[in-house]
Amino acid sequence: MFEFQVPAVSCGHCVKAVTEAVQSLDDQAKVQVDLAQHRVTVETSQERQAIVDALAEAGYPVE
């Protein structure tokens, strides 16, 4: 499981976009988004850097 600080995550659209970005790499990934803390938690078999890259490509860079 990976945790990321993603300051750009702030609304329901962001949750959908982040979830889709992660699930484009692993359709079985479990994604939880805490909007108040700007935190994204991902359970996946993918490498951490692949998730970081997918989030950045979707417009949600990780801090």
Phi and psi in degrees as a GROMACS rama.xvg file:
@    title "Ramachandran Plot"
@    xaxis  label "Phi"
@    yaxis  label "Psi"
@TYPE xy
-120.438  145.426  PHE-2
-120.224  137.244  GLU-3
-131.06  141.735  PHE-4
-91.6335  120.075  GLN-5
-128.778  89.1647  VAL-6
-57.6827  -27.6118  PRO-7
-75.8778  -10.1626  ALA-8
-78.6542  115.32  VAL-9
-143.928  -2.09628  SER-10
-155.02  177.863  CYS-11
-61.8459  -36.8667  GLY-12
-61.4125  -40.4852  HIS-13
-61.6986  -42.8649  CYS-14
-58.6501  -46.207  VAL-15
-63.506  -44.5263  LYS-16
-64.9014  -42.6333  ALA-17
-65.0406  -44.3971  VAL-18
-61.5786  -45.9809  THR-19
-63.3813  -38.9662  GLU-20
-61.9269  -45.7306  ALA-21
-67.7414  -44.4673  VAL-22
-73.5618  -12.1584  GLN-23
-69.6429  -24.2656  SER-24
-90.0286  -36.6551  LEU-25
-146.813  100.85  ASP-26
-68.3346  -9.50375  ASP-27
-97.9269  0.230012  GLN-28
-62.5965  142.993  ALA-29
-103.304  124.134  LYS-30
-120.702  127.531  VAL-31
-122.788  134.744  GLN-32
-122.202  126.512  VAL-33
-104.817  99.8963  ASP-34
-63.1888  -39.1662  LEU-35
-63.4074  -37.0182  ALA-36
-97.8548  -3.308  GLN-37
54.5587  43.5431  HIS-38
-116.822  135.154  ARG-39
-118.979  126.654  VAL-40
-112.989  131.892  THR-41
-130.038  128.453  VAL-42
-105.066  117.789  GLU-43
-157.651  162.487  THR-44
-91.9576  -4.03759  SER-45
-76.1072  161.623  GLN-46
-72.868  149.93  GLU-47
-55.2561  -45.9858  ARG-48
-63.6639  -33.3889  GLN-49
-63.2694  -38.8618  ALA-50
-68.9425  -44.6429  ILE-51
-56.5581  -45.9762  VAL-52
-64.4313  -41.8731  ASP-53
-64.477  -41.2891  ALA-54
-64.5435  -44.3368  LEU-55
-62.0239  -42.1428  ALA-56
-63.8912  -31.6397  GLU-57
-81.4228  -3.29935  ALA-58
97.388  16.4314  GLY-59
-126.781  72.812  TYR-60
-64.5343  145.076  PRO-61
-87.6606  140.123  VAL-62
